[in-house]
C-alpha cells in the first residue's frame, strides 16, 4: 500500500472498530470510498487486494457467514412469499364461490333474508 493517508486512516478506523465506536461495515465503506477517489490509491495495483485482506480481518468469517446467511434467508422468504401468492392465485378449480364475491354490504343483505336477483 503506497498511500500514507490511507494507512493512517485505516489505523484510526481500526481502533474505532475495536473500541466498538464504528461498525466494521462503515470502515470498509470508508476504505472503498477513499481508494475510489485518491490519486495515489488509483495508481496502486495492489491496494484492492490489501483492502480485501483488511476486510477479512475486520469481518471475521463467522460474521461474514452470518451476514450471508441473513441475506440468503431474506431472499428465500421473498421467494416463498411469491410462491405462496402464485399458489393462491392459480390453485383451485376456477369456480367462483360466494365467499369470493360477497362484500360486507352483501353479507348484511343475506343475513336479513334479502337475496340478489
N, C-alpha and C positions, 0 to 999 in steps of 0.2 A: 504494500500500500504506500503510495507516494505522497498522498495529501496529508500534510501535518494537521491541517484544520480538522479533517475527518477523524484522524486518530485521536485528537484532543476531545472532539465531540463524543466519539464512541466511549471513551473512558468516562466522561461525565455522565452520559446516558446510562452506561452500565451500572455505575454506582447508584444512580436513581432507581434503576430496576431492582437491584439487590436490596435497597432500602424500602422497596415497595412504594415508592413515590411515583414511579412511572410504570405503565404497563409495558410488557415486552413487545407487544404488537405496535405500540406507539414508537418504541425505539427503532424497530425495523422500518416503520414508515418514514421516520426521520432520516435514517441512513439512505433509504431508496431515493427520497427527495433530494438529499444532498448530492448523491452521485449522479443524479439526472441533470443537475444544474451546474455543478462545479467543473470548470475547465480542466483542472488537474486530474480529477477523477475520470472525466470523459476520455482523457488520453491514456489512462492507466488500463492496460488489458487484463490485469489480474484483480481489479477491485471487485468485480461482481462475484468472483469465486471466494474472495475473502469475506465479503458481506454474507454469503451463504454459510460459510463456516461460523461466523459470529451469530447468525440467526440460529444455527443448530445449538450453539452454546446457550443462547438466551432462551430458546424454546426447547426444553428437554423433550426427548422422544415421547415420553408419556403424555405431555401436554399436547404435542403435535398430534398424536394418535387420538386423544380425546377430542381435539378440535375437528379432526377429520371425521370421527365417529358422529359427533353432533351434526356436522354438515350433512353426512350421509343419511342420518335419521330424519333430518328436515326434508331432504329430497324424497325419501321413502314415504313420509307422511303425506307430502303433497301428491305423490303418485297414487297412493291409496285413496286419498280423497277424490281424485279424478276418477279412479276406477269405480268407487262407490257410486258416484254420480252417474257414470255410464251404465252401471248395472241397474240403477233405479230407473233411469230413463228408458233403457232398451229391454228391460225384463218384462215379463207378463205376456198375456195373450193378445194384447192390443185392445181388449174390450174396455170401454169406458163404463165405470160403475158410478153409482150415485155419489159416493164419497168424493170422487174426483171433481164433481161439478157443483156440489152443494155449498153455498156460501152461508154465512151467518144468518142473513135475512131469509134464505130459503129454509133453513132448519126451523126457524120460528114459525114459518108458514105451515110446515109439515106437522109441527107439534100441535098447532091449533086445528088440525084436521083439514086444512086447505091443501089442494094439490094443483100443480101446474097442469094446464090442459092445452 
